Structures are given as structure tokens and as C-alpha cells.
Amino acid sequence: YQRRVHGAERSISKSTDDEKQRARIVAVPILLNLSQAYIKREKWPEVIKYTKQALEIDPKNTKGLYRRGKAYYNIGDLDRAKEDWEEVNKVDPDAVRKDLELLAKAYQKFQEKEKAMYAKMFK
């Protein structure tokens, strides 16, 4: 996949505007497939890298938003995960219902830890 992405990038730089647009459209599924491969390996920074590239081309791509949100969630960036998943939720609520529930629980757990930490500070 990485070779295909690099090949597409080289082709884009030498192409007409119409060819560049078609190459970008072809690049999105390649980038998303690459991100899925990194999800399976739990390589979250790589997932973020490739989904960001796909979303630069197609900012409303729900698959890209979902996968990037999943990566953010797994590295503990709950705010960014929420942003991405809420965008997906606007288009396909069923796709992220369980993930948003997990996110709500993670926020609650974080707030409880914070509350306990502050309670210890002021004792």
C-alpha cells in the first residue's frame, strides 16, 4: 500500500489538474486500506497519519473520520475522538453508537480520576 501511495503522489505531481483530481480520488481508498492495516496492528500514530491524508482529499469521508476517531480514542485523545465520531454520527448514527457510549464512559472515568486527584491535593 505504501508503494502505491508514493506512486500515486509521484503521478499527481506530473499530471494535469483533471488527472490530479482523479489520482486523489483513487488515493483515498488506498490510504484508508493502509489505515485499516495499521488498526489491526494497533499502530495508532500511523492510523492517524493515513486517515489525515485521506481526509485532506475527502474531508467528509465517514470511514476516515471513524478510523481516525478510533485511533485518537486509543491514544487517549478523547476530545478529538469525540469530534470525529460526532461527524460520523450526523451521517450514520448506528455506525458509532457503541463507540460514543464507550467514549462517554471514558470521559466519566477520567472525571472521577480527576476528582479523586483534586480531593487528595486539598486534604
Secondary structure, 3 states (H helix, E strand, C coil): CHHHHHHHHHHHHCCCHHHHHHHHHHHHHHHHHHHHHHHHCCCHHHHHHHHHHHHHHCCCCHHHHHHHHHHHHHHCCHHHHHHHHHHHHHHCHHHHHHHHHHHHHHHHHHHHHHHHHHHHHCC
